[in-house]
């Protein structure tokens, strides 16, 4: 396999998405017993109208010639959604950075800080392109944890989700919750695949937590995951939030993740009581 991180990521992505499909899902006969789940390489090649050898080389991460037209057919054969299709094109056609990209800008503008602070009953977290936490409001500290007490080198959303037991206990649908953030992290990974930081971080967390690696290998991709989340807060009880992820305009590549109380639930009332009790201390 090619040692280029971009081609390795492309290989892993294609393999994972081929494994998700069944012959029946693409209109092919099931055939005999299969040693591994998913479609065979020759079946993907057949649907895409390319040779089995060429597709095998593509999936192996070899440095071969690719065109947008052929990639469109590969995306169709693998039934990729729009986010996944863009990720495929980014890995296959764009050149990676030649060296480590400049470190993310951690300074929040006064306007952004004011916006986040005004969301008094909506936990909000500002993160950078490495999912590093660079800002949060009082509601986020009340629901998740006070990130000011977390060492700066550990103040990363992905790292904390897989290393802090209190966050795992908080989310009732933990796996669904973390898969949304891993899909966002993979989006950044593809966008900045030439930055060695990502490979180093993935290797370090894989050694620390085996479950991370199994979920990472699913290869979900999303630039703005939107999910409904049920939290079991130690003081407020059951709370339902809708997560909206917003890209902050500008060159800093910051993102604002806002947890709004789900309509029809009593979550907003619980947030008001929680924040009121904290203000009294």
C-alpha positions as CSV (number, residue, x, y, z in Angstrom):
1,X,0.0,0.0,0.0
2,X,1.1,3.6,-0.7
3,X,2.5,5.2,2.5
4,X,1.0,8.6,1.5
5,X,-1.5,9.4,4.4
6,X,-4.0,10.7,1.8
7,X,-4.0,7.4,-0.1
8,X,-4.1,5.3,3.0
9,X,-7.2,7.3,4.1
10,X,-8.8,6.7,0.7
11,X,-8.1,3.0,1.0
12,X,-9.7,2.7,4.4
13,X,-12.7,4.7,3.3
14,X,-13.4,2.7,0.2
15,X,-13.0,-0.6,2.1
16,X,-15.3,0.4,4.9
17,X,-18.1,1.6,2.6
18,X,-17.9,-1.5,0.4
19,X,-18.3,-3.6,3.5
20,X,-21.6,-1.9,4.4
21,X,-23.4,-2.9,1.2
22,X,-25.1,-6.2,0.4
23,X,-25.6,-7.6,-3.1
24,X,-29.3,-7.3,-2.7
25,X,-28.9,-3.5,-1.9
26,X,-27.4,-2.9,-5.3
27,X,-29.6,-5.3,-7.3
28,X,-27.1,-8.2,-7.5
29,X,-27.9,-11.9,-6.6
30,X,-26.7,-12.9,-3.2
31,X,-24.7,-15.8,-4.6
32,X,-22.9,-18.3,-2.3
33,X,-21.5,-17.9,1.2
34,X,-19.1,-14.9,1.6
35,X,-16.0,-14.9,3.8
36,X,-16.3,-11.2,4.6
37,X,-19.4,-8.9,4.8
38,X,-20.3,-6.5,2.0
39,X,-19.7,-6.5,-1.7
40,X,-16.7,-8.0,-3.5
41,X,-14.3,-5.7,-5.3
42,X,-15.3,-7.1,-8.7
43,X,-19.0,-6.3,-7.9
44,X,-18.2,-2.6,-7.2
45,X,-16.1,-2.5,-10.3
46,X,-19.0,-4.0,-12.3
47,X,-21.5,-1.4,-11.1
48,X,-19.0,1.5,-11.6
49,X,-18.0,0.2,-15.1
50,X,-14.3,0.0,-14.4
51,X,-11.9,-3.0,-14.5
52,X,-11.5,-5.1,-11.3
53,X,-7.8,-4.5,-11.5
54,X,-8.1,-0.8,-11.6
55,X,-10.6,-0.7,-8.7
56,X,-8.4,-3.1,-6.7
57,X,-5.5,-0.7,-7.1
58,X,-7.7,2.2,-6.1
59,X,-8.8,0.5,-2.9
60,X,-5.2,-0.5,-2.2
61,X,-4.2,3.1,-2.2
62,X,-2.0,2.9,-5.2
63,X,-1.0,6.0,-6.9
64,X,-3.0,5.7,-10.1
65,X,-4.7,8.1,-12.5
66,X,-8.2,9.1,-11.5
67,X,-10.8,11.3,-13.2
68,X,-13.9,13.0,-11.7
69,X,-16.1,11.0,-14.0
70,X,-14.8,7.7,-12.8
71,X,-15.0,8.8,-9.2
72,X,-18.7,9.8,-9.7
73,X,-19.3,6.2,-10.8
74,X,-17.5,4.8,-7.8
75,X,-19.5,7.1,-5.5
76,X,-22.7,5.8,-7.2
77,X,-21.6,2.2,-6.8
78,X,-20.9,2.6,-3.1
79,X,-24.1,4.6,-2.6
80,X,-22.3,7.5,-0.9
81,X,-24.2,10.5,0.3
82,X,-23.2,14.0,-0.6
83,X,-20.8,14.4,2.4
84,X,-19.2,11.1,1.7
85,X,-18.9,11.9,-2.0
86,X,-17.1,15.2,-1.3
87,X,-14.8,13.4,1.1
88,X,-14.0,10.8,-1.6
89,X,-13.2,13.6,-4.1
90,X,-11.0,15.4,-1.5
91,X,-8.9,12.4,-0.9
92,X,-8.7,11.2,-4.5
93,X,-8.0,14.5,-6.3
94,X,-6.6,17.1,-3.9
95,X,-3.0,17.3,-2.9
96,X,-2.2,17.0,0.8
97,X,-0.2,19.7,2.6
98,X,3.5,19.1,2.3
99,X,4.1,19.8,6.0
100,X,2.3,20.3,9.3
101,X,-0.4,22.9,8.8
102,X,-0.3,26.0,11.0
103,X,-1.7,25.5,14.5
104,X,-5.4,26.5,14.9
105,X,-6.1,30.0,16.1
106,X,-7.4,29.7,19.7
107,X,-8.5,33.3,20.3
108,X,-12.2,34.0,20.3
109,X,-13.5,37.3,19.1
110,X,-15.3,39.5,21.7
111,X,-18.5,39.2,19.5
112,X,-18.3,35.4,19.4
113,X,-17.7,35.3,23.2
114,X,-20.7,37.5,23.8
115,X,-23.0,35.3,21.6
116,X,-21.9,32.1,23.4
117,X,-22.4,33.7,26.8
118,X,-25.9,34.9,25.9
119,X,-27.0,31.3,25.3
120,X,-27.7,31.0,29.0
121,X,-29.8,27.8,28.9
122,X,-28.2,26.3,25.8
123,X,-24.8,24.6,26.4
124,X,-22.4,25.8,23.7
125,X,-18.9,24.8,22.9
126,X,-16.4,26.4,20.4
127,X,-13.9,24.0,18.9
128,X,-11.1,24.2,16.3
129,X,-10.3,22.0,13.3
130,X,-8.7,19.5,15.6
131,X,-11.8,19.4,17.8
132,X,-9.8,21.2,20.5
133,X,-12.1,23.1,22.9
134,X,-11.2,26.8,22.7
135,X,-14.4,28.3,24.3
136,X,-17.6,27.3,26.2
137,X,-20.3,29.0,28.2
138,X,-21.6,28.4,31.8
139,X,-24.4,26.1,30.6
140,X,-21.8,23.8,29.0
141,X,-19.7,23.7,32.2
142,X,-22.9,22.9,34.1
143,X,-24.0,20.0,31.8
144,X,-20.7,18.5,30.7
145,X,-17.8,19.6,33.0
146,X,-15.9,22.7,33.8
147,X,-13.3,22.6,31.0
148,X,-11.2,25.1,32.8
149,X,-10.2,22.3,35.2
150,X,-9.1,20.0,32.3
151,X,-5.4,20.2,31.4
152,X,-5.0,22.1,28.2
153,X,-3.4,19.2,26.4
154,X,-6.5,17.0,27.1
155,X,-9.0,19.7,26.2
156,X,-10.1,18.0,23.1
157,X,-13.7,16.8,22.4
158,X,-12.7,13.5,20.9
159,X,-10.1,12.7,23.6
160,X,-12.5,13.6,26.4
161,X,-15.4,11.5,25.0
162,X,-13.2,8.4,25.1
163,X,-11.2,9.0,28.3
164,X,-13.7,10.6,30.8
165,X,-16.1,8.2,32.4
166,X,-18.4,11.1,33.5
167,X,-19.1,12.0,29.8
168,X,-19.8,8.4,28.9
169,X,-22.3,8.2,31.8
170,X,-23.9,11.5,30.8
171,X,-25.0,10.4,27.3
172,X,-27.7,7.8,27.2
173,X,-27.1,7.1,23.5
174,X,-23.3,7.4,23.9
175,X,-22.3,5.6,20.7
176,X,-24.6,7.6,18.5
177,X,-23.4,10.7,20.3
178,X,-19.7,10.0,19.7
179,X,-20.2,8.8,16.1
180,X,-21.5,12.3,15.2
181,X,-18.3,13.8,16.5
182,X,-16.1,11.2,14.9
183,X,-17.9,11.9,11.5
184,X,-16.9,15.6,12.0
185,X,-13.4,14.7,13.0
186,X,-13.0,12.5,9.8
187,X,-14.2,15.5,7.8
188,X,-11.4,17.6,9.2
189,X,-9.0,14.6,8.8
190,X,-9.8,14.5,5.0
191,X,-9.5,18.2,4.7
192,X,-6.1,18.4,6.4
193,X,-4.9,14.9,5.6
194,X,-1.3,16.2,5.1
195,X,-1.1,17.5,8.7
196,X,0.8,14.9,10.7
197,X,-1.0,15.9,13.9
198,X,-4.1,13.9,12.9
199,X,-2.2,10.6,12.4
200,X,-0.3,11.1,15.7
201,X,-3.6,11.9,17.6
202,X,-5.4,8.9,16.1
203,X,-2.5,6.5,17.0
204,X,-2.3,7.9,20.5
205,X,-6.0,7.6,21.2
206,X,-6.1,4.1,19.6
207,X,-3.4,2.9,22.0
208,X,-5.3,4.5,24.9
209,X,-8.8,3.2,24.0
210,X,-9.5,0.3,21.7
211,X,-13.2,1.2,21.3
212,X,-12.1,4.5,19.6
213,X,-10.4,2.5,16.8
214,X,-13.4,0.3,16.1
215,X,-15.7,3.3,15.8
216,X,-13.2,5.4,13.8
217,X,-12.9,2.6,11.3
218,X,-16.6,2.8,10.5
219,X,-15.6,5.9,8.4
220,X,-18.6,8.1,8.9
221,X,-18.2,11.6,7.4
222,X,-20.2,14.7,8.2
223,X,-19.2,18.4,8.2
224,X,-22.2,19.3,10.4
225,X,-23.7,16.4,12.4
226,X,-27.2,17.2,13.8
227,X,-28.4,14.7,16.3
228,X,-30.9,14.4,19.2
229,X,-29.2,13.5,22.4
230,X,-30.5,12.2,25.7
231,X,-28.5,13.2,28.7
232,X,-28.7,11.7,32.2
233,X,-27.5,14.5,34.4
234,X,-26.5,13.8,38.0
235,X,-28.4,16.9,39.3
236,X,-31.0,17.7,36.6
237,X,-32.0,14.2,35.6
238,X,-33.1,13.2,32.1
239,X,-32.6,16.0,29.5
240,X,-33.2,16.0,25.8
241,X,-31.1,18.3,23.5
242,X,-30.9,18.9,19.7
243,X,-27.3,19.4,18.6
244,X,-26.7,22.0,15.9
245,X,-23.1,22.5,14.6
246,X,-22.4,25.8,13.0
247,X,-19.2,26.8,11.1
248,X,-17.9,30.2,12.3
249,X,-17.1,32.3,9.2
250,X,-13.5,33.4,8.9
251,X,-10.1,31.9,8.4
252,X,-9.8,30.3,11.9
253,X,-12.0,27.3,11.0
254,X,-13.8,27.4,14.3
255,X,-17.1,25.6,15.0
256,X,-19.9,26.3,17.4
257,X,-21.8,23.3,18.8
258,X,-25.1,24.4,20.4
259,X,-27.3,22.1,22.5
260,X,-30.8,23.4,22.4
261,X,-33.5,22.0,24.7
262,X,-35.8,19.7,22.6
263,X,-39.2,21.2,22.0
264,X,-41.9,19.4,23.9
265,X,-39.6,18.3,26.7
266,X,-39.0,19.8,30.1
267,X,-35.3,20.3,29.5
268,X,-35.4,24.1,29.3
269,X,-37.1,24.3,32.7
270,X,-34.5,21.9,34.1
271,X,-31.7,24.0,32.6
272,X,-33.2,27.1,34.3
273,X,-33.4,25.4,37.6
274,X,-29.8,24.1,37.3
275,X,-28.4,27.4,36.3
276,X,-30.3,29.2,39.1
277,X,-28.9,26.8,41.7
278,X,-25.4,27.4,40.4
279,X,-25.8,31.1,40.6
280,X,-26.8,30.9,44.2
281,X,-23.5,29.3,45.2
